[in-house]
Amino acid sequence: MIYRFTLISDEVDDFVREIKIDSEATFFEFHEAILKAAKYSDDQMTSFFICDDNWEKEQEITLEDMGGYSDEDSYIMRETRLSELVEDEKQRLLYVFDPLTERVFFIELSEIEYGKDIEKAVCTRKEGEAPQQTVDFDEMLATTGTNLDLGENFYGDEDFDIDDFDPEGFDMGGGAVDPYSQDY
């Protein structure tokens, strides 16, 4: 079977990529096809997520074994075939291409071509420019116009007066009882 996936971005309105890939290909091969189609370098710890109909993350497929200690099954891109986790048209996935800011491509299985196979993934539709692969935080602050005020009032109300603080209410003054000295 051949899967045809459609990728879009919530950052760039006219960005669309369609990738055809064999259903028996691994998620790693799909990852490589996405990087090539978006002209991204292979230097990020990317992940796929299988999603429900509301784009809620369900199952993660990681680039490398992260040594998790959870009861959930862990999936590694090189070891997991697409057909193991993707079966139905309209199946939704997320591809996290910038893990520090959790920027993603939204992916949908647009079509399944039965009785056919394909040797290597191919990008069959390419519209618009891909979003920048990673974001420089200084640049992001400059372009969004956000000016963080980390002055003296950053942590609280500017009308706060230290003289109004009641240390006894927090057992911070004299008369504090040591909770470990009592018998229970």
N, C-alpha and C positions, 0 to 999 in steps of 0.2 A: 504494500500500500504506500501511497505517497500522501504526505500531509502537506497542506498549503496553509501556512501561518501568516496572519496579517499583524504587523507591529505598528503601533502609533505611540505618540508622545503627548503628554499634557503640557509640555513646554513649547513645542513648535507645532503650530496648527497644521502646516502643510506637509509634515513629515509622515511618510508612509513607506513601509517596506513589506514586500511579500516574499516569503522564502518557502521554496518547495524542498522537502527533505524526506528521505525514506523513513517509514515508521519504525524500522529496526535500527536506525541510527541512534547514537547516544546523545544525551543532553550536552555532552562536551562538543560533539560535532555541530549541534545546533548553536551552542555558545560561539564557536568559531565562525559560523556562518553569519551570526548577528554582528560580531566584531568586524568582519570583513564588509558587510553591507553598510555599516555605520561609519566605517573607516576609523575604528577605535583601536588603541593599542591593547595588548594583552597583559596589563600590569595591575589589574584590580581584582579583588576577591569577590567576584560576582556570584550571584545565586539566582536560581529560578524558584518561583513559588507556584504551586498548583492552587488555583483560586475557585471559590464558589461563584455563583451567578452575580453576586454583589461585589466582586473583586476582593473578598476577604481571604486572607492567606490561610491555606490549609496545610500543605506539605512543602517543605523546603528541599531543594536539590542543590547542594553546595559544590563549589569548585574543588575544594579539598576537604578531607575528613577533619572535622573540627573537634573530634574527641568528646562529643556530648555525652552527658550522663543521664539523659532522659529515657523514659520508657518508649518514646516514639521511635519508629524506624527512622534511620538516617539514610539518606540517599546521596551518592557522590556522582557527579556528572559523567565521569569516565566509565562508571560501572552500571549506569542506569539507562536503559533503552527508552526512547520516547513512548513506545507502545505499552510499557509497563504502567505508566501513569496517565497517559493521554489516550482516550479511546473514542470520544464522541465529538462530532462537529459542534462548534460553538463553545468548546472547552476553553476556559480562560486561564491565562498564566501571567505572571509578572516576571520580568527580567531586571534584576537590580544591577545596573551597570556602574553606579557610583555609590558604594556602600557607606561612605562617611555621611552623605546627605540623603541616602535612601532614594535616589532618583531612579526612575524605572521606565521601561517600555511596557505598555499594555499589549498583550498578545492574545489573539484568538485563533483557534483552529477553524479556518474558514471553509475548508473543503477536504474531504478524503477521497482520493482516487483509488478505487479498488482494482485489484488485478494488475497493478503496475508497480514497478519499482524504479528507483533512481540511484545511480552509483554515488553521486556526490551532491551535497546541498547546493542550490542555486537561488540567487536573488532574481525574481521574475518581475518585480515592480519596485521602482525607486523614485520617490517623489520628495522634494524638499531636502533641506540639509538637516543632518542629525544634530541634536543638541550637543553642546560642548560636553566632552566625556566626564570631566571633573570640574568642580567649581572652586575657585580661589576665594576663601572666606573674606579677605580684605576687599577683593573686587566685588564680591556679592554685596557687602555692606555699602560700598561706594555707589553701585548701580541701583540699589533699592532705595537709596536716600535715607536709610535708617541710620539715625545717629543715637547710639546707645549712650545714655547719661549714666556713667558709673560714679557719680559724685557722692557726696555725703548722704544724700537722701535716697540712694539706690535701694537700700534695704528696708525702708519704712516710710512712715508718714513724716513729712517735713515739720509738722506741728508737734512731734514727739519731744517731750521734755524729760530728761533723765531724773529730775526732781520728783516727777509724778510716779516714778517706778517704785513699787512696794516690794523690797527684797524679802520681807517676812512672809509675804504671800507665796513665795517660792522656796521657803526654808533656806534662804541665803544669808540670813543674819544670825545674830545670837539666838540661842534657844533652839537651834536645830537639833533634832533627835536622830541619832545614828540608828537606822533600821536594823542593822546587824547585831546591835547590842541587846535586842529584846528576845525573849523566849517566846516561841510560838507553839 
